[in-house]
Amino acid sequence: MHRLWTRLRAWLDEAHANLVVVNGARVACAPDFLIEVDGRPSVIEWSKLILATGASEQLLPFEGWTLPSVAGAGGLQTLIKGGMPVQRIVVAGSGPLLLAVADTARRHGADVRAVIEQASFARVARFVASLALTPPKLAQALMLATSRYHTGCVVVKAHDTDRVEAVTIRSGTTERVASRADTASCRTRRWR
């Protein structure tokens, strides 16, 4: 994750020279934004302000999960919407957000190589059937569907030492190199 942050920081510095990132700060007074960083007070002057108040994603570790181009699905979706370039991507994990992330990446020019869903086909089918009670949600789910959606699979390895070049997936007892990719996005969530 450190390498991903380093890469993101370099991209932000290059693309947004006027951006100031302050980590580990506490807001002591608003609206003037007196903050405390490492026990020292400071005042922030700003024209546009983004507060990131500590959200985190849960990833199940696998070999290579700390490579710089492996990220949580929600975080990656936010980065892509913010303009971070992504070329080839594999989205993996479990839950409805996978398709939304894949769709966001595709609309921003990425080649979505695969969507690897941990849940079984039967579990996903039950969830889709439950959407019949809310037709707009069912329509949205069907619009996001892709032929590269694989159920009952998990990522077991992201290949390379510097950044992701490919991922290996397991389906049952079979493992195979599933896809060549520059970025892997992972998410953990159970289907209802």
C-alpha positions as a Markdown table, in Angstrom:
| # | Residue | x | y | z |
|---|---|---|---|---|
| 1 | Met | 0.0 | 0.0 | 0.0 |
| 2 | His | 3.0 | 2.3 | 0.7 |
| 3 | Arg | 4.0 | 2.1 | -3.0 |
| 4 | Leu | 0.5 | 2.9 | -4.2 |
| 5 | Trp | 0.5 | 5.9 | -1.9 |
| 6 | Thr | 3.9 | 7.0 | -3.3 |
| 7 | Arg | 2.6 | 6.6 | -6.8 |
| 8 | Leu | -0.6 | 8.5 | -6.0 |
| 9 | Arg | 1.4 | 11.3 | -4.2 |
| 10 | Ala | 3.7 | 11.7 | -7.3 |
| 11 | Trp | 0.6 | 11.9 | -9.6 |
| 12 | Leu | -1.1 | 14.4 | -7.3 |
| 13 | Asp | 2.1 | 16.6 | -7.1 |
| 14 | Glu | 2.4 | 16.6 | -10.9 |
| 15 | Ala | -1.2 | 17.1 | -11.8 |
| 16 | His | -2.3 | 19.4 | -8.9 |
| 17 | Ala | 0.6 | 21.5 | -7.7 |
| 18 | Asn | -1.7 | 23.6 | -5.5 |
| 19 | Leu | -2.9 | 20.6 | -3.5 |
| 20 | Val | -1.8 | 20.3 | 0.1 |
| 21 | Val | -2.2 | 17.0 | 1.9 |
| 22 | Val | -2.1 | 17.0 | 5.7 |
| 23 | Asn | -2.2 | 13.5 | 7.3 |
| 24 | Gly | -3.0 | 12.7 | 10.9 |
| 25 | Ala | -4.5 | 16.1 | 11.7 |
| 26 | Arg | -7.3 | 17.0 | 14.1 |
| 27 | Val | -9.6 | 19.9 | 13.5 |
| 28 | Ala | -9.6 | 22.0 | 16.6 |
| 29 | Cys | -11.8 | 24.9 | 15.5 |
| 30 | Ala | -14.0 | 25.5 | 12.4 |
| 31 | Pro | -14.8 | 27.4 | 10.2 |
| 32 | Asp | -11.3 | 28.9 | 10.3 |
| 33 | Phe | -9.9 | 25.4 | 10.5 |
| 34 | Leu | -7.4 | 25.6 | 13.3 |
| 35 | Ile | -5.8 | 22.2 | 13.1 |
| 36 | Glu | -3.5 | 20.2 | 15.3 |
| 37 | Val | -0.7 | 18.2 | 13.7 |
| 38 | Asp | 1.8 | 16.3 | 15.9 |
| 39 | Gly | 0.7 | 18.4 | 18.9 |
| 40 | Arg | 1.3 | 21.8 | 17.1 |
| 41 | Pro | -1.5 | 24.2 | 16.1 |
| 42 | Ser | -1.8 | 25.4 | 12.5 |
| 43 | Val | -4.4 | 27.4 | 10.5 |
| 44 | Ile | -5.3 | 26.3 | 7.0 |
| 45 | Glu | -6.3 | 28.8 | 4.4 |
| 46 | Trp | -8.3 | 27.3 | 1.6 |
| 47 | Ser | -10.5 | 28.0 | -1.4 |
| 48 | Lys | -11.7 | 24.3 | -1.7 |
| 49 | Leu | -11.4 | 21.9 | 1.1 |
| 50 | Ile | -11.6 | 18.1 | 1.2 |
| 51 | Leu | -11.8 | 16.3 | 4.5 |
| 52 | Ala | -11.1 | 12.6 | 4.5 |
| 53 | Thr | -12.2 | 11.5 | 8.0 |
| 54 | Gly | -10.8 | 8.0 | 8.1 |
| 55 | Ala | -12.7 | 5.5 | 5.9 |
| 56 | Ser | -11.1 | 2.2 | 5.4 |
| 57 | Glu | -11.7 | -0.8 | 3.2 |
| 58 | Gln | -11.4 | -4.5 | 4.2 |
| 59 | Leu | -9.2 | -6.6 | 1.9 |
| 60 | Leu | -8.5 | -10.3 | 2.2 |
| 61 | Pro | -4.7 | -10.6 | 1.9 |
| 62 | Phe | -3.3 | -12.7 | -1.0 |
| 63 | Glu | 0.2 | -13.0 | -2.4 |
| 64 | Gly | 1.1 | -9.6 | -4.0 |
| 65 | Trp | -1.8 | -7.6 | -2.3 |
| 66 | Thr | 0.7 | -4.9 | -1.2 |
| 67 | Leu | 1.9 | -4.1 | -4.7 |
| 68 | Pro | 1.5 | -0.4 | -5.5 |
| 69 | Ser | -1.2 | -1.0 | -8.1 |
| 70 | Val | -3.5 | -3.1 | -5.9 |
| 71 | Ala | -6.2 | -1.0 | -4.2 |
| 72 | Gly | -9.6 | -1.3 | -2.6 |
| 73 | Ala | -12.5 | -1.1 | -5.0 |
| 74 | Gly | -14.1 | 2.0 | -3.5 |
| 75 | Gly | -10.8 | 3.8 | -3.2 |
| 76 | Leu | -9.9 | 3.0 | -6.8 |
| 77 | Gln | -13.2 | 4.1 | -8.1 |
| 78 | Thr | -12.7 | 7.5 | -6.3 |
| 79 | Leu | -9.2 | 7.8 | -7.8 |
| 80 | Ile | -10.4 | 7.1 | -11.3 |
| 81 | Lys | -13.3 | 9.6 | -11.0 |
| 82 | Gly | -10.6 | 12.1 | -9.9 |
| 83 | Gly | -8.6 | 11.6 | -13.1 |
| 84 | Met | -6.1 | 8.9 | -12.2 |
| 85 | Pro | -5.3 | 7.0 | -15.4 |
| 86 | Val | -6.0 | 3.3 | -15.5 |
| 87 | Gln | -5.3 | 1.1 | -18.6 |
| 88 | Arg | -5.9 | -2.6 | -17.9 |
| 89 | Ile | -7.8 | -3.6 | -14.7 |
| 90 | Val | -9.1 | -6.6 | -12.9 |
| 91 | Val | -11.8 | -6.0 | -10.3 |
| 92 | Ala | -12.1 | -8.7 | -7.6 |
| 93 | Gly | -13.9 | -9.4 | -4.4 |
| 94 | Ser | -17.5 | -9.8 | -3.5 |
| 95 | Gly | -20.6 | -7.6 | -3.7 |
| 96 | Pro | -22.5 | -5.3 | -6.0 |
| 97 | Leu | -19.8 | -2.5 | -5.9 |
| 98 | Leu | -17.6 | -4.6 | -8.2 |
| 99 | Leu | -19.7 | -4.0 | -11.2 |
| 100 | Ala | -20.0 | -0.3 | -10.5 |
| 101 | Val | -16.2 | 0.0 | -10.2 |
| 102 | Ala | -15.8 | -1.9 | -13.4 |
| 103 | Asp | -18.3 | 0.4 | -15.2 |
| 104 | Thr | -16.6 | 3.5 | -13.8 |
| 105 | Ala | -13.2 | 2.2 | -15.0 |
| 106 | Arg | -14.6 | 1.3 | -18.5 |
| 107 | Arg | -16.3 | 4.7 | -18.9 |
| 108 | His | -12.9 | 6.4 | -18.1 |
| 109 | Gly | -11.1 | 4.4 | -20.8 |
| 110 | Ala | -9.9 | 1.3 | -18.9 |
| 111 | Asp | -9.8 | -2.1 | -20.5 |
| 112 | Val | -11.7 | -4.2 | -17.8 |
| 113 | Arg | -10.0 | -7.6 | -18.2 |
| 114 | Ala | -12.2 | -9.4 | -15.6 |
| 115 | Val | -14.6 | -9.0 | -12.7 |
| 116 | Ile | -13.8 | -11.8 | -10.3 |
| 117 | Glu | -16.7 | -12.4 | -7.9 |
| 118 | Gln | -16.1 | -14.6 | -4.8 |
| 119 | Ala | -19.8 | -15.5 | -4.3 |
| 120 | Ser | -21.3 | -18.5 | -6.1 |
| 121 | Phe | -23.5 | -18.1 | -9.2 |
| 122 | Ala | -26.5 | -19.3 | -7.1 |
| 123 | Arg | -25.9 | -16.6 | -4.5 |
| 124 | Val | -25.5 | -13.8 | -7.1 |
| 125 | Ala | -28.6 | -15.1 | -8.9 |
| 126 | Arg | -30.7 | -14.9 | -5.7 |
| 127 | Phe | -29.5 | -11.4 | -5.2 |
| 128 | Val | -30.4 | -10.4 | -8.7 |
| 129 | Ala | -33.8 | -12.0 | -8.4 |
| 130 | Ser | -34.4 | -10.0 | -5.2 |
| 131 | Leu | -34.0 | -6.8 | -7.2 |
| 132 | Ala | -37.2 | -7.6 | -9.0 |
| 133 | Leu | -38.9 | -5.8 | -6.1 |
| 134 | Thr | -37.1 | -2.6 | -7.1 |
| 135 | Pro | -37.2 | -2.4 | -10.9 |
| 136 | Pro | -34.9 | 0.6 | -11.2 |
| 137 | Lys | -32.2 | -1.3 | -9.2 |
| 138 | Leu | -32.7 | -4.4 | -11.4 |
| 139 | Ala | -32.3 | -2.3 | -14.6 |
| 140 | Gln | -29.2 | -0.7 | -13.2 |
| 141 | Ala | -27.7 | -4.1 | -12.4 |
| 142 | Leu | -28.4 | -5.5 | -15.8 |
| 143 | Met | -26.9 | -2.4 | -17.4 |
| 144 | Leu | -23.7 | -3.0 | -15.5 |
| 145 | Ala | -23.5 | -6.7 | -16.3 |
| 146 | Thr | -20.4 | -7.8 | -18.3 |
| 147 | Ser | -19.4 | -11.0 | -20.1 |
| 148 | Arg | -16.1 | -10.8 | -18.2 |
| 149 | Tyr | -17.9 | -11.5 | -14.8 |
| 150 | His | -16.8 | -14.7 | -13.2 |
| 151 | Thr | -18.5 | -16.1 | -10.1 |
| 152 | Gly | -17.1 | -18.5 | -7.5 |
| 153 | Cys | -13.6 | -17.3 | -8.0 |
| 154 | Val | -10.9 | -15.6 | -5.8 |
| 155 | Val | -7.6 | -13.8 | -6.6 |
| 156 | Val | -4.8 | -15.8 | -5.0 |
| 157 | Lys | -1.8 | -13.9 | -6.4 |
| 158 | Ala | -0.9 | -10.6 | -8.1 |
| 159 | His | 2.2 | -11.1 | -10.2 |
| 160 | Asp | 5.4 | -9.0 | -10.3 |
| 161 | Thr | 7.4 | -7.0 | -7.8 |
| 162 | Asp | 6.9 | -3.4 | -8.8 |
| 163 | Arg | 3.3 | -3.3 | -10.0 |
| 164 | Val | 0.6 | -5.7 | -11.1 |
| 165 | Glu | 1.2 | -7.4 | -14.4 |
| 166 | Ala | -1.2 | -10.3 | -14.0 |
| 167 | Val | -3.4 | -12.1 | -11.5 |
| 168 | Thr | -4.0 | -15.7 | -10.7 |
| 169 | Ile | -7.5 | -16.8 | -9.8 |
| 170 | Arg | -8.8 | -19.9 | -8.1 |
| 171 | Ser | -12.1 | -21.5 | -9.1 |
| 172 | Gly | -12.7 | -24.6 | -7.0 |
| 173 | Thr | -9.4 | -26.5 | -7.1 |
| 174 | Thr | -8.2 | -25.0 | -10.4 |
| 175 | Glu | -5.8 | -22.1 | -10.5 |
| 176 | Arg | -4.9 | -20.1 | -13.6 |
| 177 | Val | -3.3 | -16.8 | -14.6 |
| 178 | Ala | -6.6 | -15.1 | -15.4 |
| 179 | Ser | -5.6 | -11.8 | -16.9 |
| 180 | Arg | -2.9 | -9.4 | -17.8 |
| 181 | Ala | -3.5 | -6.1 | -15.9 |
| 182 | Asp | -1.9 | -2.9 | -14.7 |
| 183 | Thr | -4.2 | -2.5 | -11.8 |
| 184 | Ala | -6.1 | -4.8 | -9.5 |
| 185 | Ser | -9.0 | -3.6 | -7.3 |
| 186 | Cys | -10.2 | -5.8 | -4.4 |
| 187 | Arg | -13.2 | -5.6 | -2.1 |
| 188 | Thr | -14.7 | -7.7 | 0.6 |
| 189 | Arg | -18.4 | -7.8 | 1.2 |
| 190 | Arg | -21.0 | -10.5 | 1.6 |
| 191 | Trp | -24.1 | -10.7 | -0.6 |
| 192 | Arg | -27.4 | -10.4 | 1.2 |
